[in-house]
Amino acid sequence: YVEVTTLVASDAESYDQFGTSVALDGNKLVVGAIGRDVGGIRNRGKVYVYDIGRNGGGGDVMQMFGTSKLYADKISVSGSIIAVTDTLYRDR
């Protein structure tokens, strides 16, 4: 194998835990970062979606975040469907 590129979050910060979870389907790579702070909520978590067939896969094409902490603990991708867990979500 030959390393083609190194992926980093476009808005990376220390302790994001980028790469906590990873899923690949075809050219779609989905990477979780459970430590990412979003909207003033510490460790809210974020998901980055990459098209690794486009421009060497260097930049994310979409970002998503959840409703509570530790979003993106586990992820899965199949075609156009991305499933993401939100470990601390509680139905209120």
C-alpha positions in Angstrom: 0.0 0.0 0.0 1.1 3.6 -0.7 -0.1 6.5 1.4 -2.0 8.8 -1.0 -3.0 11.6 1.4 -3.5 12.5 5.0 -7.0 13.5 6.0 -7.6 16.1 8.7 -10.8 17.9 9.7 -11.2 21.2 7.9 -11.9 22.8 11.3 -9.5 20.7 13.4 -8.8 21.6 17.0 -6.8 19.8 19.8 -8.6 16.9 21.4 -11.3 16.5 18.7 -10.5 12.7 18.6 -10.8 12.8 14.8 -10.9 9.2 13.6 -12.7 7.7 16.7 -14.9 5.9 14.2 -14.5 5.4 10.5 -16.7 3.8 7.8 -16.0 3.4 4.1 -18.4 2.5 1.2 -17.0 2.9 -2.3 -15.5 6.4 -2.5 -17.4 7.7 0.5 -15.4 7.9 3.7 -17.1 8.9 6.9 -15.0 9.9 9.9 -16.2 10.6 13.5 -14.7 13.0 15.9 -16.4 12.5 19.3 -14.4 15.2 21.1 -15.3 18.0 18.8 -16.8 21.1 20.5 -19.8 22.4 18.5 -22.0 25.4 19.3 -20.5 25.9 22.7 -21.1 22.3 23.8 -17.9 20.5 24.8 -17.4 17.1 23.3 -20.6 17.3 21.2 -19.0 15.4 18.4 -19.1 15.8 14.7 -19.0 13.6 11.5 -17.0 14.5 8.4 -17.9 13.0 5.0 -15.2 12.7 2.3 -15.4 11.8 -1.4 -12.1 10.1 -1.7 -12.5 9.8 -5.4 -12.6 13.6 -5.8 -9.4 15.6 -5.8 -7.6 12.9 -3.9 -10.1 13.0 -1.0 -8.3 16.0 0.6 -11.3 18.0 1.9 -14.6 17.1 3.5 -17.7 17.5 1.4 -20.2 17.5 4.3 -20.2 17.9 8.1 -22.9 16.8 10.6 -23.3 17.1 14.3 -25.8 15.6 16.8 -28.1 16.8 19.6 -26.0 15.9 22.6 -22.5 14.9 23.7 -20.4 12.1 22.1 -22.2 12.1 18.7 -20.3 9.9 16.2 -19.3 7.2 18.7 -20.1 4.6 16.0 -20.9 5.2 12.3 -21.9 3.1 9.3 -22.3 4.0 5.6 -24.1 2.2 2.8 -24.6 4.1 -0.4 -26.4 7.4 0.4 -27.3 6.4 3.9 -25.1 7.3 6.9 -26.0 5.9 10.3 -24.5 7.6 13.4 -24.9 6.9 17.1 -25.3 9.5 19.7 -24.1 7.8 22.9 -25.7 10.1 25.4 -29.0 10.8 23.6 -32.0 10.2 25.8 -35.5 10.4 24.6 -37.2 13.0 26.7 
